[in-house]
Amino acid sequence: MKTSRSNVVRTPKVCHFCVNAIDDVDYKDVRTIQRFMTSYAKIASRHRTGTCNKHQRRLAEAIKRARFLALVPYTLR
């Protein structure tokens, strides 16, 4: 018996940075940055992580800076 998708209740994702009142995404905070990366060290999308547009742009910039300074790898392979 198939279940329809209309029975699934999803809670909306909220921005981690807005909820915790974090204004600046710090590139030196590797633990937080890795939370928003995939297993292949790619930047995860807004749809998957739930970040707002403003913080997604700042997060991407912080990840790129951390990569340049060798705090986070470019790829894991």
C-alpha positions as CSV (number, residue, x, y, z in Angstrom):
1,M,0.0,0.0,0.0
2,K,1.4,3.4,-1.0
3,T,1.4,6.4,1.2
4,S,0.8,9.7,-0.4
5,R,3.2,12.6,0.1
6,S,0.4,14.8,1.3
7,N,0.4,13.0,4.7
8,V,4.0,14.0,5.4
9,V,4.4,17.0,7.7
10,R,7.6,18.9,7.2
11,T,8.9,21.5,9.5
12,P,10.4,24.5,7.8
13,K,14.2,24.8,8.0
14,V,15.4,27.9,9.7
15,C,18.7,29.7,9.2
16,H,21.3,28.6,11.8
17,F,22.9,32.0,11.8
18,C,19.7,34.0,12.2
19,V,18.4,31.8,15.1
20,N,21.7,32.1,17.0
21,A,22.1,35.8,16.2
22,I,25.5,35.3,14.4
23,D,26.2,38.4,12.3
24,D,29.5,37.4,10.8
25,V,30.4,33.9,9.6
26,D,34.0,33.4,10.7
27,Y,36.3,31.5,8.3
28,K,38.4,30.3,11.2
29,D,35.5,28.4,12.8
30,V,36.2,25.2,10.9
31,R,33.6,23.1,12.9
32,T,30.8,25.4,11.9
33,I,31.9,25.7,8.3
34,Q,32.2,21.9,7.8
35,R,28.6,21.6,9.0
36,F,27.5,23.4,5.8
37,M,29.7,21.3,3.4
38,T,28.9,17.9,1.8
39,S,30.9,14.8,2.3
40,Y,32.9,15.7,-0.8
41,A,33.8,19.1,0.6
42,K,31.4,21.0,-1.6
43,I,29.4,23.9,-0.4
44,A,25.9,22.6,0.4
45,S,22.9,24.4,-1.1
46,R,20.5,26.7,0.7
47,H,17.7,24.2,0.1
48,R,19.6,21.5,1.9
49,T,21.0,23.5,4.8
50,G,18.2,26.0,5.4
51,T,20.3,29.1,5.5
52,C,18.9,32.4,4.3
53,N,20.2,34.1,1.2
54,K,22.3,36.7,3.1
55,H,24.1,34.1,5.3
56,Q,24.5,31.6,2.4
57,R,26.6,34.2,0.5
58,R,28.7,35.0,3.6
59,L,29.1,31.3,4.3
60,A,30.3,30.6,0.8
61,E,32.8,33.5,1.1
62,A,34.0,32.1,4.5
63,I,34.4,28.6,3.0
64,K,36.4,29.9,0.1
65,R,38.7,31.9,2.5
66,A,39.2,28.8,4.7
67,R,40.1,26.7,1.6
68,F,42.6,29.3,0.5
69,L,44.3,29.2,3.9
70,A,44.2,25.4,4.0
71,L,41.9,25.2,7.0
72,V,39.3,23.2,4.9
73,P,40.2,21.0,1.9
74,Y,39.1,21.8,-1.6
75,T,38.2,18.1,-2.2
76,L,38.5,14.9,-0.2
77,R,39.6,12.7,-3.1
